[in-house]
């Protein structure tokens, strides 16, 4: 990783994080999470692009032969 790729507070948007929390942003995020899909809920299919070759594949094609777990979010 060179200096241009380094994760800095400016790139991560920390200067605005306190304002986001003060405005109740995390409460709205938590409410949306609680309203989201539950275990066993079938997702609507949508197109995905594979990272290794960019090929487009529909989500439904990934769960035809075995269960599929997908995680979306930010891990910090």
Secondary structure, 3 states (H helix, E strand, C coil): CCHHHCCCHHHHCHHHHHHHHHCCHHHHHHHHHHCCCCCCCCCCCCEEECCCCCCEEEHHHHCCCCCCCCCCCCCC
